[in-house]
Amino acid sequence: MDLNLDVNTLRVVVTLLSLVAFIGIVCWAWSRKNAAAFAEAAQLPLLEDDRSPR
């Protein structure tokens, strides 16, 4: 088997790995088990802080 790895082959491999990683992150972010944690984190900027300047 002739394994001819040139720059274009490397680019294709890196692109496909990046696409798989992106899809994995999107699935993780939209999973139902993380919804509660993300909803709580989304409210953090809206909570009043006693240390905030007036």
Secondary structure as GFF3:
##gff-version 3
##sequence-region A 1 54
A	DSSP	alpha_helix	7	29	.	.	.	ID=ss1
A	DSSP	three_ten_helix	32	34	.	.	.	ID=ss2
A	DSSP	alpha_helix	35	43	.	.	.	ID=ss3
A	DSSP	three_ten_helix	44	46	.	.	.	ID=ss4
###
